[in-house]
Amino acid sequence: MNADLIFTNGNVLTMDSCCPFASAVVVHDGIIRHVGSDDKALAASGPGTQCIDLQGRALIPGFN
């Protein structure tokens, strides 16, 4: 799987009490496929993957 979008180097609020923070998120076909480390997230990159460096900023879930 090649991700469409990868966010790295962030402070990602997961809303999971066992692991409340991560540093990366992988999105493929509009679905979050991975939340965890930068290394594992970047392994999903390929041609056409947009990578966004959060530079330590927070990424929190959105509510619709």
Stockholm file with secondary structure:
# STOCKHOLM 1.0

chainA/1-64         MNADLIFTNGNVLTMDSCCPFASAVVVHDGIIRHVGSDDKALAASGPGTQCIDLQGRALIPGFN
#=GR chainA/1-64 SS CCCSEEEESSEEECCCTTSCEESEEEEETTEEEEEECHHHHHTTCCTTCEEEECTTCEECCCCC
#=GC SS_cons        CCCSEEEESSEEECCCTTSCEESEEEEETTEEEEEECHHHHHTTCCTTCEEEECTTCEECCCCC
//
